[in-house]
Amino acid sequence: MQKLFSTLAILMAILLAPGIGGVARASSFNPGAAGFPTVLRGDQLLFGAMAVDLFGIRAPQPGTVCRADNISFQCGDAAAQAVRRIVQDYAVSCEKVSDSQLFPMLTECHIGQSDLNRLILRAGWAMVDMNVCDTYARCKTYIADQNFARDNHKGMWMGTPPASLIAATKKSETVTSPGAKAAIRNAIFNVDLAAEMKAQQEPDRTLISFLMP
């Protein structure tokens, strides 16, 4: 009997331990990932078979070209390499932040007590995604980290970040055409008061009204 209990204890330890390849089992109450990831891009990690995107930031995509002092370089590859140096030999834990994108999961990641998203911003290899950042509690901190990299000419800020990345991280604005604006204005002011009064005077035809004595 004692041997049976020992076997069960070992099995439970295996089930609760980090998975193969250093990937921990995600909690159903606090979904995410943990372990030693592969860096796919400057803003995307791979834990086993599960890819996660870093919430609130965007790095240049593979193949994106940047310029610094009239020198062109592949800043997408440089960003990924910089993140590899940051996470090298360190365990990373990521927690799900948003339900707006399920695959890959949007996460905020940490190395110990350090916020990986912020480390990448401060190193100058990503920009704050203003399409989501203004609704996020850490937005001001992220912007301060980006400003630090810009003011100290870190990473992409040695030159000018690529136009494609600037456009992708700029907050989208809803544009209403002149025709749509006129339709809204007419709907507000073209109110048929006579028809509204007539409708109010009509007898109530709901089921409740017929049941009333």
C-alpha positions as CSV (number, residue, x, y, z in Angstrom):
1,M,0.0,0.0,0.0
2,Q,2.8,2.4,0.9
3,K,4.4,1.6,-2.5
4,L,1.1,2.5,-4.2
5,F,1.0,5.9,-2.4
6,S,4.6,6.6,-3.4
7,T,3.8,5.8,-7.1
8,L,0.8,8.1,-7.0
9,A,2.8,10.9,-5.4
10,I,5.4,10.6,-8.2
11,L,2.8,10.7,-10.9
12,M,1.2,13.9,-9.3
13,A,4.6,15.5,-9.2
14,I,5.1,14.8,-12.9
15,L,1.7,16.2,-13.8
16,L,2.2,19.4,-11.9
17,A,5.8,19.9,-13.0
18,P,6.9,22.0,-16.0
19,G,6.3,20.2,-19.3
20,I,8.8,18.8,-21.7
21,G,11.1,21.4,-23.1
22,G,10.7,23.7,-20.1
23,V,7.1,24.7,-20.9
24,A,4.9,24.9,-17.8
25,R,1.3,23.8,-17.8
26,A,-1.0,26.9,-18.1
27,S,-3.4,27.3,-15.2
28,S,-7.1,27.4,-16.2
29,F,-7.5,30.4,-13.8
30,N,-4.5,32.3,-15.0
31,P,-3.7,31.1,-18.6
32,G,-0.3,31.8,-20.1
33,A,3.0,30.0,-20.6
34,A,6.3,29.7,-18.8
35,G,9.7,28.2,-19.5
36,F,12.6,28.8,-21.9
37,P,11.1,30.2,-25.1
38,T,12.3,30.4,-28.7
39,V,12.3,33.9,-30.0
40,L,10.4,34.1,-33.2
41,R,10.3,37.9,-33.6
42,G,11.0,40.9,-31.4
43,D,7.5,40.7,-30.1
44,Q,6.7,37.0,-30.3
45,L,7.9,34.0,-28.4
46,L,7.3,30.3,-28.8
47,F,6.8,27.9,-25.8
48,G,6.8,24.4,-27.2
49,A,4.0,24.5,-29.8
50,M,2.3,27.6,-28.4
51,A,3.2,31.1,-29.7
52,V,2.5,34.2,-27.7
53,D,2.5,37.8,-28.7
54,L,3.8,40.5,-26.3
55,F,0.8,42.7,-25.5
56,G,1.1,46.5,-26.1
57,I,4.2,46.6,-28.2
58,R,5.2,45.9,-31.8
59,A,8.6,45.1,-33.1
60,P,9.7,45.4,-36.7
61,Q,8.8,42.4,-38.8
62,P,11.4,40.1,-40.4
63,G,12.7,41.6,-43.5
64,T,12.1,45.2,-42.4
65,V,14.9,47.6,-43.2
66,C,16.0,50.4,-41.0
67,R,18.6,53.1,-41.6
68,A,21.1,54.7,-39.1
69,D,23.8,57.2,-40.3
70,N,23.1,56.3,-43.9
71,I,23.6,52.6,-43.2
72,S,20.8,50.1,-43.9
73,F,20.3,47.1,-41.8
74,Q,17.7,44.4,-41.2
75,C,16.1,45.8,-38.0
76,G,13.5,42.9,-37.8
77,D,16.3,40.4,-37.5
78,A,18.2,42.8,-35.2
79,A,15.2,43.1,-32.9
80,A,14.8,39.3,-32.7
81,Q,18.5,38.9,-31.9
82,A,18.3,41.6,-29.2
83,V,15.4,39.8,-27.5
84,R,17.3,36.5,-27.7
85,R,20.2,38.2,-25.8
86,I,17.7,39.5,-23.2
87,V,16.0,36.1,-22.5
88,Q,19.1,34.0,-22.9
89,D,19.4,31.3,-20.2
90,Y,16.5,32.9,-18.3
91,A,13.1,31.4,-17.6
92,V,10.2,33.5,-18.9
93,S,6.7,33.6,-17.5
94,C,3.8,35.0,-19.5
95,E,0.3,35.8,-18.5
96,K,-2.7,36.3,-20.7
97,V,-3.7,40.0,-20.9
98,S,-6.4,40.3,-23.6
99,D,-9.2,38.3,-25.1
100,S,-9.2,40.3,-28.3
101,Q,-6.7,38.0,-29.9
102,L,-6.6,34.3,-29.0
103,F,-4.1,32.9,-31.4
104,P,-1.3,33.8,-30.8
105,M,-2.2,34.6,-27.2
106,L,-1.6,38.2,-26.2
107,T,0.6,38.2,-23.1
108,E,2.7,40.3,-20.7
109,C,5.9,38.5,-19.9
110,H,8.4,38.6,-17.1
111,I,12.0,37.5,-16.4
112,G,11.9,37.2,-12.6
113,Q,10.5,40.6,-11.5
114,S,11.5,42.3,-14.7
115,D,8.8,43.1,-17.3
116,L,10.1,41.8,-20.6
117,N,7.8,44.0,-22.6
118,R,9.4,47.1,-20.9
119,L,13.0,45.7,-21.4
120,I,12.4,45.4,-25.1
121,L,11.0,48.9,-25.3
122,R,13.9,50.4,-23.3
123,A,16.4,48.6,-25.6
124,G,14.7,50.4,-28.5
125,W,13.6,47.3,-30.4
126,A,9.9,47.8,-30.3
127,M,7.3,50.6,-30.2
128,V,4.2,51.1,-28.1
129,D,1.0,50.0,-29.9
130,M,-1.3,52.9,-29.3
131,N,-4.2,51.0,-30.6
132,V,-4.4,49.1,-27.4
133,C,-2.1,51.0,-25.0
134,D,-4.5,53.8,-24.2
135,T,-6.8,51.3,-22.5
136,Y,-4.1,49.6,-20.6
137,A,-3.0,50.5,-17.1
138,R,0.7,50.4,-17.9
139,C,0.4,52.6,-20.9
140,K,2.2,55.6,-19.4
141,T,5.1,53.4,-18.2
142,Y,5.4,51.8,-21.7
143,I,5.5,55.3,-23.3
144,A,8.1,56.4,-20.8
145,D,10.3,53.4,-21.7
146,Q,9.9,54.2,-25.4
147,N,10.8,57.8,-24.8
148,F,13.9,56.6,-22.9
149,A,15.1,54.6,-25.9
150,R,14.4,57.4,-28.3
151,D,16.2,60.0,-26.2
152,N,19.2,57.8,-25.7
153,H,19.3,56.6,-29.4
154,K,18.8,52.9,-28.5
155,G,18.1,50.2,-31.0
156,M,16.0,51.5,-33.9
157,W,16.3,55.0,-32.5
158,M,19.9,55.1,-33.7
159,G,18.1,56.3,-36.8
160,T,14.4,56.5,-37.6
161,P,12.1,53.5,-37.0
162,P,10.6,52.1,-40.2
163,A,7.5,53.9,-41.6
164,S,5.6,50.6,-41.6
165,L,6.1,50.2,-37.9
166,I,5.2,53.8,-37.1
167,A,2.0,53.4,-39.1
168,A,1.1,50.1,-37.4
169,T,1.5,51.5,-33.9
170,K,-0.3,54.8,-34.5
171,K,-3.8,54.9,-33.0
172,S,-6.4,54.4,-35.7
173,E,-9.0,57.1,-36.1
174,T,-12.6,56.4,-37.2
175,V,-13.3,58.6,-40.2
176,T,-16.9,59.6,-40.9
177,S,-17.7,60.6,-44.5
178,P,-19.5,64.0,-45.1
179,G,-22.5,62.0,-46.4
180,A,-22.7,59.9,-43.2
181,K,-22.4,63.0,-41.1
182,A,-25.3,64.7,-43.0
183,A,-27.4,61.6,-42.5
184,I,-26.8,61.6,-38.8
185,R,-27.6,65.3,-38.6
186,N,-30.9,64.9,-40.5
187,A,-31.9,61.9,-38.3
188,I,-31.5,64.2,-35.3
189,F,-33.5,67.1,-36.5
190,N,-36.1,65.5,-38.8
191,V,-38.3,64.3,-36.0
192,D,-42.1,63.8,-36.8
193,L,-43.7,65.0,-33.6
194,A,-47.3,64.5,-34.9
195,A,-46.5,60.8,-35.6
196,E,-45.0,60.4,-32.2
197,M,-48.0,61.9,-30.4
198,K,-50.4,59.7,-32.5
199,A,-48.4,56.6,-31.5
200,Q,-48.6,57.5,-27.8
201,Q,-52.4,57.8,-28.0
202,E,-52.9,54.4,-29.6
203,P,-54.3,51.7,-27.2
204,D,-51.8,49.3,-25.7
205,R,-52.0,46.0,-27.7
206,T,-49.6,44.0,-25.6
207,L,-50.7,40.7,-24.0
208,I,-50.7,42.3,-20.5
209,S,-53.1,45.0,-21.6
210,F,-55.7,42.4,-22.7
211,L,-55.4,40.6,-19.4
212,M,-56.0,43.7,-17.3
213,P,-59.7,44.1,-16.1
